[in-house]
Amino acid sequence: MRTGITIGIIGLFLMLFAHAGTHSQQAQANGENHSVWDGVYTPEQAKRGEEVYVTRCSTCHGAKLEGVEDAPSLTGKSFLDGWDGLTLGALFEKVRKKMPRDNPGQLSRQQYLDVVAYVLSANKIPEGKAELPQELESLRLIRIDAVKPSK
């Protein structure tokens, strides 16, 4: 009888462990606890974003996203450190509400998303297989980490 109980407990433990792994995979697929380092944009989206950036953003932020005068750099350690721990939702909303400086909000939602993808690409954040989500709630679930988190 003791062996049966032990086997039952081990079986229950294995079932709970397997369920926890499945839940973790589902959470990641749903955008929960997601990092930019998980590949959250496509190369095509970043390319579209580069085209928008060149025509609409580079005058202030520089041809290489280096920043000009009082417009900050959009690449490098200071940029990533400044956004570390915040979300793509926060970045997207700031860009959407404040840029371009002379006429905020004049770009389409997709253009703003594409520019954010380009900024991620310029910061050597890896690309993925899906474009940035359109929904603000989903963007708020994607954390900006200045350094790739260890698994």
Salt bridges, closest charged atoms under 4 A:
ASP38 OD2 - HIS34 ND1 3.38
ASP38 OD1 - LYS151 NZ 3.31
GLU50 OE1 - LYS47 NZ 3.62
ASP70 OD2 - ARG101 NH1 3.30
ASP81 OD2 - LYS77 NZ 2.66
GLU93 OE2 - ARG96 NE 2.86
GLU93 OE1 - LYS97 NZ 3.48
ASP114 OD2 - ARG48 NE 2.92
GLU131 OE2 - ARG48 NH1 3.00
ASP145 OD1 - ARG143 NE 3.02
